Amino acid sequence: MESRASLALVGVIASLGLSCTDDNDRTGDQTTCIGPNELVGQPACGAAAYQEDVSACLHAATDYEPRQLTADHNGWPACIADDDAWHLIGAGPPAAVSRSLAFEAMATKLWLNPCRPSPADFLSARDDYSTPEGLASRVARRQDISYPEVPGDDKFACGNQGIPEAYPDRCAGPAKLKPLIDAAFQRGSEAVEPLSQAARIEAALLWFFYLSMSSEIWTCGFNNINDCDSAAGYYTQITPRDAPAGLAVYVAAVGPETHQRIYDALLAARCWRDIDQAMPATPAFVGYYDRAQAQLAKAALRGVALILRQRVGEILCAGGEARAAHVAFVEVLGGLLDHAASGIAGGAAASLRVFTASPTADPSAVAAAQAAIDTIFTCP
Amino acid sequence: MACPSRARAPRRALLLRLGLVATLTCAWRAPAAAEESYESVVVTGPDDDPDADAGRASSSVDRRDLDRRLPRSTPDALRYEPGVFVQQSAHGQGSAYLRGLTGQQTLLLFDGIRLNNSTYRQGPNQYFFTLDAHAVRSIAVTRGGASTRWGSDALGGVIAALPLEPSTPPTGTAVSPRLFARGATADRERGLRLQLDLTTVTAAGIGIGFVGGFGARRATLLHGPPVLNPDRSTDAGALPWVPRYKEYDPTLPFDRQPTLSTQLGTGFDELTGDGRLVLQLREGERLTVAGYAYREYDAPRTDQCPPPTASYDQCLTYEEQFRHLAYVAWDGRLGAIAESARATLSWQEQHENRRLDLPAANLVGHGVDTVETWGVTLHAATVPLAVADGVAATLSYGADTYFDWVRSQARHAYTDTGDAVAESRGQYLDGATYTYGGLFTDLSLAPGDRVEIDGGARLGYAVAHARGDPASGTAPVDRRFTALVGHAGVSFAAAPPLTLLANYDYSFRAPNLDDMTARQQTGPGFQFENPRLHPERAHTFEAGGRLKTVALVADLWLFETLLVDAITKVAMSATDCPPSTPQCTGSWSRFQLQNSPSYSELRGVEAAARLRLPYRVSLRATVAYVWSEGPRQGSVAEGVYGVALGDRVPLSRTPPLHGTAEFAWTHASGVSAGGGLQWAAAQRRLAIADYTDGRIPKYGTPGFAVVHLRGAYRLDTDLVVAIVVENLLNASYRFHGSSVNGAGRGLIVHLEAGHWL
């Protein structure tokens, strides 16, 4: 699986072509490459290498595991997901898939662009990001459901004036991600540290996709049952588990079993909505929802942490602006991951926080940070 | 030259009234309108109104109805008409449903000139709002198909506004400056109009008349109590998605919210101007040169300000919504074969400048669409011809053609960087053209005193042309449509005062440029083009009875409309989106217009009655019901609220059972009083497209009853003061499919002052 995921990444890069005479302007002007992107085509980085081994991990007895169904299905009734495939609830693929595709399109113009991204690249990528009903619209309303809800009974309170500022943790999209992304686009359009701006956008959007999975499963219970499709769409564009896409490409490349566990958890949510098809969801079945969310939280957090782990290592292998880009990535994703890490292992999280707040190319500091990640996010 | 008496009109007026007879014979209107008794204006049907269609299910609103009801807009003026249901997607918009159809499936006319153009979209639109109610003399509503006379689009019916005419002076020359002022509390509306009425008539009856004016109006945020989801025990929440309220505190549970009243995404500004010059050349012949300008500014679309679940500051605003209309009309006689004839040459411009504020992306988008339409119409009617012993026949005939030229552009810019991007295409394809019209004839026979029969046919055509846009994956359009349609009807004075009527009508609507080229965010979701559509057709069967006595006038109609190849919104998958259209794949739901594989059906009943009582009191009531169904196309997930998911499903936004009641009393002193009741039952039969439409509460739209009180004082023609206490009981209400709730309790005040010099 790891090799397949890696191949997928390579394929994306290869699809860009090796030429630096890409179309850097959406108006169609052919512009020349303003310089190579040092992030692309780097040799394998030893410090970033990671071989996932979770053989010692024990899964919860209530986890949904369609890959290896036990006799009692770990307490899950038989459901539509038992065949280990995603069956759409809605009539067609959710819009989340197109947002994930937009992310990939942005990648080709920014962090996977073989040329150093130009202001025109940032503008073009921003158009991908800003499409009505696209990524920007969802970043601006995304909630981090690991935090308490905004008081009151408005499930979408974060869309109201003043609420993101008052509840920045719950309203993570508008309060944390949007300012990061907007600032990065703005500075990128001014040609200020373009690789770092691209890395910040990449890191923030990866966290957005992570948040979206659990958030969509939450709203799937009371707002729109199709939102469960969206959860899978945000993770992997609803591709089969052995053909990851979007965020799943990143996870599968560094933690193939973690990817499988995330896929299991998403299928758990699908199973829950097959067992309980009522809208809103039936309180009697909330236990299955809780199980699915817990399973997802554990696996998905580890998935994001492994991405961070890799980028921490990349700091040692790159120099110049490329290193600065890795640092920017680690600062953003590390900062976003801190709350969850602290909730799992406070001491190690503090150590990790010290590094991600101010990443350095000190090998011992890098190793310590990676060790902290391994300690906190041991199993998917 | 006086207006005709209100004697029973011949059935052939079915074809002629709206654009010919009424215009010709009412070239000048009487200035002393108040001379007629107040209650006489409470009309129920065509027998009371020369503008309505005698043989069809029809009604009309005249100037004095408007002065009494004080509607907020021209569409609003139709709310008391039987079978009419007015939906509002915004405070500054309004779209009338006729027999369950609206938008491009109904036809709007102004002085016999089509307002419909090739960019009229499926579902409600705002274009009737772009007629200034001050410039309207009357509005006639004909329910049911009417393509024979009026061509494409007239499937659900025709709404025909007639303009204000110069007054007939009491002496040879007269000038009347007038001031109209208006205010309303619910939206802090303030409006003013200055009008000049000037006429000179020679002893030989030749003269020049002019009436025109200009006005301005501003309305701010509309106040009205919130409509609640009828089933609050569920997690759909107490409040429907739209509108949002200024007072809303998201951190409080609903039962602890402050009083919610101020609806966000409402308000608008308006400028109007009009001038109508009429040259009375000789008896029975006149030349009219007229121009009308309507300009609405900064009118947010309520259901998109913000859209459901979006950030509070996202908004789609019509920064400019203009209609400019100019035309020359000749009315006259050309002998027996054209005892009455009319020719018009018109130019019209419909202009929209939409602004999308998307702070989530620090982006502002602009879409600018302008449609210019040139039109020529010719029609005439013979004198009654004796075709057999005791059988008279009148033949009317004509031709019309219109040409649309569409300009459409879109661009967006980022507010933080200033980067601006011109998009490859606008909502429509720039430079697209659409030519449409036809030839028609109609024969009316009167074999005896009790029976009238008529029938007619039209050969209609439409030609659409648009260049493709490879950058957005838009295919070119080069389509031609023809249609042969017709109608037949009979009226039988069975037992006077009872008349029985029956009609069959076969009408059509050719796919227009909106259907075949537009990409747009609509209420239910993103809609993309279908260049392969073919015309939709409507078979209308209707039967009615009309009772008319001195005290009571009543109409009852039953109808059945079968839509064949109906063009409906079909829910599509993201994989069906056209290439290079991320706003389609990204949308929560997507639609494409498609011809239905089998027939769709609308059937219903409409009734209206007016009772004149002693002491100058009159009562009027209407009721209408439409039931709709069509083949299920597309799908939504199982388990969603309210949506029927059988093989056949309700059509979108079908109005519920609804009705009105009015009473009026007037005194010889000029004092009058009255009241109105509007009510609607709940509409819980939702279509698939309705489910994703933020305008429609998830459990359907609750029923309501709302009461208005009216009072007025008229001092001859010099002074009119009218007051309406709207929504006396401060009821929560919303017309099904609307984004805005009805106005809360408040006052509307109208002042009119003028003098004949």
Chai-1 contact restraints between the chains, C-beta under 6 A:
chainA,res_idxA,chainB,res_idxB,connection_type,confidence,min_distance_angstrom,max_distance_angstrom,comment,restraint_id
A,I89,B,A637,contact,1.0,0.0,6.0,A-B,restraint_1
A,G90,B,A637,contact,1.0,0.0,6.0,A-B,restraint_2
A,A91,B,S635,contact,1.0,0.0,6.0,A-B,restraint_3
A,G92,B,S573,contact,1.0,0.0,6.0,A-B,restraint_4
A,G92,B,A574,contact,1.0,0.0,6.0,A-B,restraint_5
A,P93,B,A574,contact,1.0,0.0,6.0,A-B,restraint_6
A,A95,B,G586,contact,1.0,0.0,6.0,A-B,restraint_7
A,A95,B,S587,contact,1.0,0.0,6.0,A-B,restraint_8
A,A95,B,W588,contact,1.0,0.0,6.0,A-B,restraint_9
A,S98,B,A574,contact,1.0,0.0,6.0,A-B,restraint_10
A,S98,B,T585,contact,1.0,0.0,6.0,A-B,restraint_11
A,S98,B,G586,contact,1.0,0.0,6.0,A-B,restraint_12
A,L123,B,D419,contact,1.0,0.0,6.0,A-B,restraint_13
A,S130,B,A361,contact,1.0,0.0,6.0,A-B,restraint_14
A,S130,B,L363,contact,1.0,0.0,6.0,A-B,restraint_15
A,T131,B,P582,contact,1.0,0.0,6.0,A-B,restraint_16
A,T131,B,Q583,contact,1.0,0.0,6.0,A-B,restraint_17
A,T131,B,G586,contact,1.0,0.0,6.0,A-B,restraint_18
A,P132,B,Q583,contact,1.0,0.0,6.0,A-B,restraint_19
A,E133,B,G586,contact,1.0,0.0,6.0,A-B,restraint_20
A,E133,B,S587,contact,1.0,0.0,6.0,A-B,restraint_21
A,G134,B,G586,contact,1.0,0.0,6.0,A-B,restraint_22
A,A136,B,A360,contact,1.0,0.0,6.0,A-B,restraint_23
A,A136,B,A361,contact,1.0,0.0,6.0,A-B,restraint_24
A,S137,B,A360,contact,1.0,0.0,6.0,A-B,restraint_25
A,A140,B,S311,contact,1.0,0.0,6.0,A-B,restraint_26
A,A140,B,A360,contact,1.0,0.0,6.0,A-B,restraint_27
A,P151,B,T251,contact,1.0,0.0,6.0,A-B,restraint_28
A,G152,B,P250,contact,1.0,0.0,6.0,A-B,restraint_29
A,G152,B,T251,contact,1.0,0.0,6.0,A-B,restraint_30
A,G152,B,L252,contact,1.0,0.0,6.0,A-B,restraint_31
A,G152,B,P253,contact,1.0,0.0,6.0,A-B,restraint_32
A,D153,B,P253,contact,1.0,0.0,6.0,A-B,restraint_33
A,D153,B,F254,contact,1.0,0.0,6.0,A-B,restraint_34
A,D154,B,P250,contact,1.0,0.0,6.0,A-B,restraint_35
A,F156,B,T309,contact,1.0,0.0,6.0,A-B,restraint_36
A,A157,B,P250,contact,1.0,0.0,6.0,A-B,restraint_37
A,G159,B,S311,contact,1.0,0.0,6.0,A-B,restraint_38
A,G159,B,Y312,contact,1.0,0.0,6.0,A-B,restraint_39
A,N160,B,P250,contact,1.0,0.0,6.0,A-B,restraint_40
A,N160,B,Y312,contact,1.0,0.0,6.0,A-B,restraint_41
A,Q161,B,Y312,contact,1.0,0.0,6.0,A-B,restraint_42
A,I163,B,P250,contact,1.0,0.0,6.0,A-B,restraint_43
A,D182,B,N362,contact,1.0,0.0,6.0,A-B,restraint_44
A,Q186,B,D416,contact,1.0,0.0,6.0,A-B,restraint_45
A,Q186,B,T417,contact,1.0,0.0,6.0,A-B,restraint_46
A,S189,B,T417,contact,1.0,0.0,6.0,A-B,restraint_47
A,F222,B,D235,contact,1.0,0.0,6.0,A-B,restraint_48
A,I225,B,A637,contact,1.0,0.0,6.0,A-B,restraint_49
A,I225,B,G639,contact,1.0,0.0,6.0,A-B,restraint_50
A,N226,B,A637,contact,1.0,0.0,6.0,A-B,restraint_51
A,Q277,B,G639,contact,1.0,0.0,6.0,A-B,restraint_52
A,M279,B,G639,contact,1.0,0.0,6.0,A-B,restraint_53
A,M279,B,V640,contact,1.0,0.0,6.0,A-B,restraint_54
A,P280,B,D235,contact,1.0,0.0,6.0,A-B,restraint_55
